[in-house]
C-alpha cells in the first residue's frame, strides 16, 4: 500500500474533502489501487519533514489555507523531489505561486486572497466572473498529459473557486517551463503541468466533484504514485 499526503485544512464544509474517501474506495474497487491517505494540515506542511515518506502529494481545495507557506512547501517538495503531485483549485493556485517565486525569481508574487493591498505583484487574482458552483468547457492542448488522461481535446468540468492566474504573468511562468495545457472558451488558463516530471498536474477545476466514477485526473495521479513505487514511468 502506498501512502499519499492530502495537504489541506480538512473541513466537513468543503464538499471536495467529503468526496475524497469515496474516491479512494472507488480506486480500490475499479483500479485495485490502494492508497493510504493522510491529511496533513497546511501549518504542519510548512515543515518539509511532515511530507517525508509519502509516495504522492495532493494539494486539495479549501483555500484560503491556514498556512500559505505550508501549501507552497507541499508544491515545492513535490516539484523538486519528483514526487507525483496533484493540485486542485487552491492547490493549482499555490503551485503557480511556488513556481513563480522559486523558479521564475518573482519573489514578491502574492495571492490576492491571502494578502491585502494593491500593486502589480498579485500573481493569483480574483476572477472577473466567479466560478463557484459553475461548470465550464475546457480545450486541452494536443499531446498534453491532461489530454492523454481524458482521451479528448475538450471537456466540461466543475468549479468552486474565485481566483486564478493573472494573465499578466502567464508568459513569465511559461518561459520558465510551466505548460498551460487547458483553457476555457475565453482563453483563460484552467490546467497547468510540468513536462519531465513523473506527474505534476494542477487544475483550477475540482475533479473531486466528478460523480461518474473516478475522474481520469485522479486516476492518473493514483497510477503515477503506484508507478513511482515500482520505479516505472506512469502510464498515460
C-alpha contacts under 8 A as a table, 3 or more apart, distances in Angstrom:
res1	aa1	res2	aa2	distance
1	X	34	X	5.68
1	X	35	X	6.02
1	X	36	X	6.52
2	X	34	X	6.90
2	X	35	X	5.18
2	X	36	X	5.86
2	X	54	X	7.64
2	X	55	X	6.15
2	X	225	X	7.45
2	X	226	X	7.07
2	X	229	X	7.65
3	X	35	X	5.59
3	X	36	X	4.36
3	X	37	X	5.58
3	X	38	X	7.30
3	X	53	X	8.00
3	X	54	X	5.42
3	X	55	X	5.72
3	X	56	X	7.13
4	X	35	X	6.65
4	X	36	X	6.18
4	X	37	X	4.91
4	X	38	X	6.35
4	X	54	X	5.14
4	X	55	X	5.48
4	X	56	X	4.64
4	X	57	X	5.71
4	X	58	X	7.28
5	X	37	X	5.97
5	X	38	X	5.20
5	X	39	X	6.01
5	X	40	X	6.23
5	X	51	X	6.98
5	X	54	X	6.17
5	X	55	X	7.97
5	X	56	X	6.30
5	X	57	X	4.87
5	X	58	X	6.09
6	X	37	X	6.48
6	X	38	X	5.78
6	X	39	X	4.61
6	X	40	X	5.85
6	X	57	X	6.29
6	X	58	X	4.98
6	X	59	X	6.11
6	X	60	X	6.44
7	X	39	X	5.90
7	X	40	X	4.78
7	X	41	X	5.89
7	X	42	X	6.16
7	X	45	X	7.13
7	X	57	X	7.08
7	X	58	X	6.05
7	X	59	X	4.83
7	X	60	X	5.99
7	X	71	X	7.19
7	X	74	X	7.24
8	X	39	X	6.92
8	X	40	X	6.30
8	X	41	X	5.13
8	X	42	X	5.44
8	X	59	X	6.35
8	X	60	X	5.52
8	X	61	X	7.01
8	X	62	X	6.81
8	X	65	X	6.96
8	X	71	X	7.60
9	X	39	X	7.96
9	X	40	X	7.60
9	X	41	X	4.95
9	X	42	X	6.23
9	X	62	X	6.86
9	X	65	X	6.59
9	X	66	X	6.96
10	X	14	X	7.70
10	X	17	X	6.46
10	X	39	X	7.19
10	X	41	X	7.23
10	X	62	X	7.88
11	X	14	X	5.57
11	X	17	X	6.72
11	X	18	X	7.94
12	X	15	X	6.99
12	X	17	X	6.90
12	X	18	X	6.18
14	X	17	X	5.45
14	X	18	X	6.73
14	X	61	X	7.90
14	X	62	X	6.43
15	X	18	X	5.20
15	X	19	X	6.33
15	X	209	X	7.73
16	X	19	X	5.11
16	X	20	X	6.53
16	X	61	X	6.87
16	X	206	X	7.43
16	X	208	X	5.30
16	X	209	X	6.16
17	X	20	X	5.51
17	X	60	X	7.71
17	X	61	X	7.66
17	X	208	X	8.00
18	X	21	X	6.80
19	X	22	X	5.61
19	X	23	X	6.39
19	X	208	X	6.27
19	X	209	X	7.17
20	X	23	X	4.92
20	X	24	X	6.21
20	X	208	X	6.67
21	X	24	X	5.15
21	X	25	X	6.25
22	X	25	X	5.01
22	X	26	X	6.15
23	X	26	X	5.05
23	X	27	X	6.24
23	X	208	X	7.64
23	X	213	X	7.90
23	X	214	X	6.12
24	X	27	X	5.06
24	X	28	X	6.51
24	X	34	X	7.49
24	X	35	X	6.87
25	X	28	X	5.23
25	X	29	X	6.42
26	X	29	X	5.01
26	X	30	X	5.73
26	X	31	X	7.70
26	X	213	X	7.11
26	X	214	X	6.59
27	X	30	X	5.28
27	X	31	X	5.10
27	X	32	X	6.29
27	X	33	X	5.58
27	X	34	X	6.92
27	X	214	X	6.89
27	X	219	X	7.34
28	X	31	X	5.68
28	X	32	X	4.39
28	X	33	X	4.87
28	X	34	X	5.21
28	X	35	X	7.96
29	X	32	X	5.69
29	X	33	X	7.90
33	X	222	X	7.18
33	X	223	X	7.64
33	X	226	X	7.57
35	X	222	X	7.63
40	X	44	X	6.38
40	X	45	X	6.27
40	X	50	X	7.66
41	X	44	X	5.40
41	X	45	X	6.32
42	X	45	X	4.86
42	X	46	X	6.47
42	X	65	X	6.66
42	X	66	X	6.16
42	X	67	X	5.19
42	X	68	X	7.38
42	X	69	X	7.67
42	X	70	X	4.54
42	X	71	X	5.83
43	X	46	X	5.48
43	X	47	X	7.93
43	X	66	X	6.50
43	X	67	X	5.10
43	X	69	X	7.72
43	X	70	X	5.51
44	X	47	X	5.98
44	X	50	X	6.41
44	X	70	X	6.80
45	X	48	X	6.21
45	X	49	X	7.95
45	X	50	X	5.67
45	X	51	X	6.65
45	X	70	X	4.52
45	X	71	X	6.93
45	X	73	X	6.69
45	X	74	X	6.40
46	X	50	X	7.90
46	X	67	X	7.45
46	X	69	X	5.63
46	X	70	X	3.68
46	X	71	X	7.27
46	X	72	X	7.89
46	X	73	X	5.79
46	X	74	X	7.63
47	X	50	X	5.72
47	X	51	X	7.83
47	X	70	X	7.32
47	X	73	X	7.67
48	X	51	X	5.55
48	X	52	X	6.99
48	X	73	X	6.69
48	X	74	X	7.59
48	X	77	X	7.21
49	X	52	X	5.30
51	X	54	X	6.19
51	X	74	X	7.47
51	X	77	X	7.92
54	X	57	X	7.10
55	X	83	X	6.51
55	X	84	X	7.12
55	X	225	X	5.73
55	X	228	X	7.39
55	X	229	X	7.13
56	X	78	X	7.73
56	X	83	X	5.65
56	X	84	X	4.86
56	X	85	X	5.97
56	X	225	X	5.66
57	X	74	X	7.15
57	X	78	X	6.61
57	X	83	X	7.02
57	X	84	X	6.35
57	X	85	X	4.96
57	X	86	X	6.50
58	X	85	X	5.78
58	X	86	X	4.74
58	X	87	X	5.84
58	X	88	X	7.94
58	X	91	X	7.93
59	X	71	X	7.08
59	X	74	X	7.16
59	X	75	X	7.48
59	X	85	X	7.67
59	X	86	X	6.21
59	X	87	X	4.67
59	X	88	X	6.49
59	X	90	X	7.71
59	X	91	X	4.72
59	X	92	X	7.96
60	X	87	X	6.23
60	X	88	X	5.63
60	X	89	X	7.29
60	X	90	X	6.87
60	X	91	X	5.59
61	X	88	X	5.79
61	X	89	X	5.24
61	X	90	X	4.92
61	X	91	X	6.02
61	X	206	X	7.65
62	X	65	X	6.53
62	X	89	X	7.92
62	X	90	X	6.33
63	X	66	X	7.96
63	X	90	X	5.34
64	X	68	X	7.80
64	X	90	X	7.60
64	X	113	X	6.75
64	X	114	X	6.62
65	X	68	X	5.91
65	X	71	X	7.44
67	X	70	X	5.20
67	X	71	X	6.67
68	X	71	X	5.29
68	X	72	X	6.32
68	X	94	X	7.77
68	X	114	X	7.61
69	X	72	X	5.04
69	X	73	X	6.04
70	X	73	X	5.10
70	X	74	X	6.25
71	X	74	X	5.19
71	X	75	X	6.51
71	X	91	X	7.38
71	X	94	X	6.32
71	X	95	X	7.92
72	X	75	X	5.21
72	X	76	X	6.09
72	X	94	X	5.85
72	X	95	X	6.54
72	X	97	X	7.25
72	X	98	X	5.35
73	X	76	X	4.95
73	X	77	X	5.89
73	X	98	X	7.83
74	X	77	X	5.24
74	X	78	X	6.33
75	X	78	X	5.33
75	X	79	X	6.09
75	X	85	X	7.50
75	X	94	X	7.37
75	X	95	X	5.32
75	X	98	X	6.70
76	X	79	X	5.09
76	X	80	X	5.95
76	X	95	X	7.71
76	X	98	X	6.43
76	X	99	X	7.75
77	X	80	X	5.46
77	X	81	X	5.79
77	X	83	X	7.54
78	X	81	X	5.44
78	X	82	X	5.69
78	X	83	X	4.53
78	X	84	X	6.46
78	X	85	X	5.87
78	X	200	X	7.95
79	X	82	X	5.58
79	X	83	X	6.70
79	X	85	X	7.56
79	X	197	X	7.48
79	X	200	X	7.18
80	X	83	X	7.90
82	X	197	X	6.11
82	X	198	X	6.19
82	X	199	X	7.84
83	X	198	X	7.10
83	X	199	X	7.38
83	X	225	X	7.97
84	X	197	X	7.98
84	X	198	X	6.05
84	X	199	X	4.64
84	X	200	X	5.98
84	X	221	X	6.78
84	X	224	X	6.27
84	X	225	X	5.95
84	X	228	X	7.79
85	X	199	X	5.94
85	X	200	X	4.80
85	X	201	X	6.33
85	X	221	X	7.18
86	X	91	X	7.68
86	X	199	X	7.84
86	X	200	X	6.21
86	X	201	X	5.21
86	X	202	X	5.72
86	X	218	X	7.89
86	X	221	X	6.62
87	X	90	X	7.36
87	X	91	X	4.01
87	X	92	X	4.76
87	X	95	X	6.90
87	X	201	X	6.44
87	X	202	X	4.44
87	X	203	X	6.32
88	X	91	X	4.60
88	X	92	X	5.08
88	X	202	X	5.74
88	X	203	X	4.97
88	X	204	X	5.78
88	X	205	X	6.49
88	X	206	X	5.72
88	X	207	X	7.49
89	X	92	X	5.17
89	X	93	X	6.56
89	X	159	X	7.76
89	X	160	X	7.50
89	X	161	X	6.56
89	X	202	X	7.93
89	X	203	X	6.13
89	X	204	X	4.28
89	X	205	X	5.66
89	X	206	X	5.99
90	X	93	X	5.00
90	X	94	X	6.22
90	X	161	X	7.82
90	X	204	X	7.41
91	X	94	X	5.30
91	X	95	X	6.02
91	X	202	X	7.02
91	X	203	X	7.93
92	X	95	X	5.21
92	X	96	X	6.37
92	X	192	X	7.87
92	X	202	X	4.72
92	X	203	X	5.50
92	X	204	X	5.67
93	X	96	X	5.33
93	X	97	X	6.34
93	X	124	X	6.58
93	X	163	X	7.66
93	X	164	X	6.44
93	X	165	X	7.02
93	X	204	X	7.40
94	X	97	X	4.75
94	X	98	X	6.11
95	X	98	X	5.18
95	X	99	X	6.24
95	X	202	X	7.36
96	X	99	X	5.09
96	X	100	X	6.11
96	X	165	X	7.66
97	X	100	X	5.19
97	X	101	X	6.29
97	X	109	X	6.61
97	X	110	X	6.91
97	X	111	X	7.34
97	X	123	X	6.88
97	X	124	X	7.44
98	X	101	X	5.27
98	X	102	X	5.87
98	X	103	X	7.81
99	X	102	X	5.33
99	X	103	X	5.16
99	X	104	X	6.53
99	X	173	X	7.47
100	X	103	X	5.78
100	X	104	X	4.78
100	X	105	X	6.41
100	X	106	X	5.36
100	X	107	X	7.29
100	X	109	X	6.69
100	X	173	X	6.42
101	X	104	X	5.93
101	X	105	X	5.24
101	X	106	X	4.61
101	X	107	X	4.44
101	X	108	X	7.11
101	X	109	X	6.26
102	X	105	X	5.81
102	X	106	X	7.40
102	X	107	X	7.19
103	X	106	X	7.94
103	X	176	X	6.97
104	X	172	X	7.06
104	X	173	X	6.68
104	X	176	X	6.19
106	X	109	X	5.61
108	X	121	X	6.10
109	X	121	X	5.09
109	X	122	X	5.84
109	X	123	X	5.51
110	X	114	X	7.66
110	X	115	X	6.94
110	X	121	X	6.07
110	X	122	X	4.84
110	X	123	X	5.63
110	X	124	X	6.65
111	X	114	X	5.41
111	X	115	X	6.26
111	X	122	X	5.72
111	X	123	X	6.11
111	X	124	X	4.70
111	X	125	X	6.64
112	X	115	X	5.31
112	X	116	X	6.57
112	X	122	X	5.76
112	X	123	X	7.69
112	X	124	X	5.90
112	X	125	X	5.34
112	X	126	X	7.03
113	X	116	X	7.51
113	X	124	X	7.93
113	X	125	X	7.51
113	X	126	X	7.67
113	X	163	X	7.78
119	X	122	X	7.09
122	X	125	X	6.06
122	X	166	X	7.40
123	X	165	X	5.87
123	X	166	X	5.45
123	X	169	X	6.63
124	X	163	X	6.32
124	X	164	X	5.32
124	X	165	X	4.65
124	X	166	X	5.68
125	X	163	X	5.40
125	X	164	X	5.71
125	X	165	X	6.25
125	X	166	X	5.72
126	X	130	X	7.88
126	X	162	X	5.76
126	X	163	X	4.35
126	X	164	X	6.47
127	X	130	X	5.73
127	X	131	X	7.95
127	X	162	X	5.50
127	X	163	X	5.07
127	X	164	X	6.08
129	X	162	X	7.49
130	X	161	X	6.60
130	X	162	X	4.61
130	X	163	X	7.64
131	X	134	X	5.12
131	X	135	X	7.61
131	X	159	X	5.67
131	X	160	X	5.70
131	X	161	X	5.27
131	X	162	X	5.70
132	X	159	X	5.88
132	X	160	X	3.83
132	X	161	X	4.90
132	X	162	X	6.38
133	X	158	X	7.20
133	X	159	X	5.87
133	X	160	X	5.17
134	X	158	X	5.95
134	X	159	X	5.44
134	X	160	X	6.86
135	X	156	X	6.57
135	X	157	X	5.41
135	X	158	X	4.41
135	X	159	X	6.02
136	X	156	X	5.28
136	X	157	X	5.58
136	X	158	X	6.66
136	X	159	X	7.82
136	X	184	X	7.19
137	X	154	X	6.93
137	X	155	X	5.56
137	X	156	X	4.23
137	X	157	X	6.48
137	X	184	X	5.89
137	X	185	X	6.75
138	X	154	X	5.58
138	X	155	X	5.30
138	X	156	X	6.07
138	X	157	X	7.46
138	X	182	X	5.98
138	X	183	X	5.32
138	X	184	X	4.51
138	X	185	X	6.70
138	X	190	X	7.31
139	X	153	X	5.87
139	X	154	X	4.53
139	X	155	X	6.70
139	X	182	X	5.52
139	X	183	X	5.39
139	X	184	X	6.19
139	X	185	X	7.33
140	X	144	X	7.41
140	X	146	X	6.93
140	X	147	X	5.59
140	X	152	X	7.64
140	X	153	X	4.86
140	X	154	X	5.72
140	X	155	X	7.77
140	X	181	X	5.64
140	X	182	X	4.53
140	X	183	X	6.79
141	X	144	X	5.57
141	X	146	X	7.96
141	X	147	X	6.52
141	X	153	X	6.88
141	X	181	X	4.89
141	X	182	X	6.20
142	X	147	X	6.46
142	X	153	X	6.83
143	X	147	X	6.37
143	X	148	X	6.70
144	X	147	X	5.22
144	X	148	X	6.33
144	X	181	X	6.30
145	X	148	X	5.13
145	X	149	X	6.11
145	X	193	X	7.57
145	X	236	X	6.95
146	X	149	X	5.09
146	X	150	X	6.20
146	X	181	X	7.09
146	X	182	X	7.85
146	X	191	X	7.95
146	X	201	X	7.90
146	X	217	X	7.26
147	X	150	X	5.31
147	X	151	X	5.68
147	X	152	X	5.74
147	X	153	X	5.88
148	X	151	X	5.03
148	X	152	X	7.27
148	X	236	X	5.97
149	X	216	X	5.81
149	X	217	X	6.39
149	X	220	X	6.54
149	X	236	X	6.04
150	X	216	X	5.80
150	X	217	X	7.33
152	X	155	X	7.08
157	X	205	X	6.29
157	X	206	X	7.48
157	X	207	X	7.46
157	X	210	X	7.93
158	X	205	X	5.71
158	X	206	X	5.95
158	X	207	X	7.27
158	X	209	X	6.61
158	X	210	X	7.46
159	X	204	X	7.27
159	X	205	X	4.63
159	X	206	X	5.57
160	X	205	X	7.22
160	X	206	X	7.14
161	X	204	X	7.70
161	X	205	X	7.92
164	X	189	X	7.78
164	X	204	X	7.34
165	X	169	X	7.38
165	X	170	X	7.28
165	X	189	X	7.17
166	X	169	X	5.83
166	X	170	X	6.99
167	X	170	X	5.35
167	X	188	X	7.61
168	X	171	X	7.42
169	X	172	X	5.19
169	X	173	X	6.42
170	X	173	X	5.36
170	X	174	X	6.12
171	X	174	X	5.02
171	X	175	X	5.91
172	X	175	X	5.20
172	X	176	X	6.67
173	X	176	X	5.42
173	X	177	X	6.71
173	X	178	X	5.58
174	X	177	X	5.19
174	X	178	X	4.68
174	X	179	X	5.90
174	X	180	X	7.36
175	X	178	X	7.30
177	X	194	X	6.92
177	X	195	X	7.87
178	X	192	X	6.76
178	X	193	X	6.23
178	X	194	X	5.54
178	X	195	X	7.92
179	X	192	X	5.54
179	X	193	X	5.32
179	X	194	X	6.07
179	X	195	X	7.45
180	X	183	X	7.69
180	X	189	X	6.50
180	X	190	X	7.71
180	X	191	X	5.81
180	X	192	X	4.39
180	X	193	X	6.53
181	X	189	X	7.88
181	X	190	X	7.83
181	X	191	X	5.47
181	X	192	X	5.58
181	X	193	X	6.96
182	X	189	X	6.06
182	X	190	X	5.18
182	X	191	X	4.47
182	X	192	X	6.95
183	X	186	X	7.55
183	X	187	X	5.22
183	X	188	X	5.19
183	X	189	X	4.59
183	X	190	X	5.15
183	X	191	X	6.88
184	X	187	X	5.26
184	X	188	X	5.43
184	X	189	X	6.70
184	X	190	X	6.61
185	X	188	X	7.45
189	X	192	X	7.73
190	X	203	X	5.92
190	X	204	X	5.13
190	X	205	X	6.96
191	X	201	X	7.53
191	X	202	X	5.78
191	X	203	X	4.51
191	X	204	X	6.28
192	X	201	X	6.02
192	X	202	X	5.19
192	X	203	X	6.48
193	X	200	X	5.54
193	X	201	X	4.55
193	X	202	X	6.19
194	X	197	X	5.91
194	X	199	X	7.64
194	X	200	X	5.55
194	X	201	X	6.96
195	X	200	X	7.89
197	X	200	X	6.07
198	X	224	X	7.11
198	X	228	X	7.72
198	X	233	X	6.93
198	X	234	X	6.84
199	X	221	X	6.96
199	X	224	X	6.38
199	X	234	X	7.61
203	X	206	X	7.03
206	X	209	X	5.81
206	X	210	X	7.74
207	X	210	X	5.39
207	X	215	X	5.84
207	X	217	X	6.88
207	X	218	X	7.03
208	X	215	X	7.35
208	X	218	X	7.99
210	X	213	X	7.30
210	X	214	X	7.20
210	X	215	X	5.97
211	X	214	X	7.54
212	X	215	X	7.49
214	X	218	X	6.69
214	X	219	X	6.30
215	X	218	X	5.43
215	X	219	X	6.22
216	X	219	X	4.85
216	X	220	X	5.91
217	X	220	X	5.11
217	X	221	X	6.30
218	X	221	X	5.02
218	X	222	X	6.18
219	X	222	X	5.10
219	X	223	X	6.19
220	X	223	X	5.12
220	X	224	X	6.12
220	X	235	X	7.76
220	X	236	X	7.35
221	X	224	X	5.04
221	X	225	X	6.30
222	X	225	X	5.14
222	X	226	X	6.35
223	X	226	X	5.02
223	X	227	X	6.00
223	X	234	X	6.39
223	X	235	X	7.14
224	X	227	X	4.95
224	X	228	X	6.00
224	X	233	X	7.50
224	X	234	X	4.66
224	X	235	X	7.22
225	X	228	X	5.20
225	X	229	X	6.45
225	X	234	X	8.00
226	X	229	X	5.20
226	X	230	X	6.81
227	X	230	X	5.35
227	X	231	X	6.03
227	X	232	X	5.10
227	X	233	X	6.02
227	X	234	X	5.30
227	X	235	X	7.91
228	X	231	X	4.92
228	X	232	X	6.01
228	X	233	X	6.98
228	X	234	X	7.24
229	X	232	X	7.76
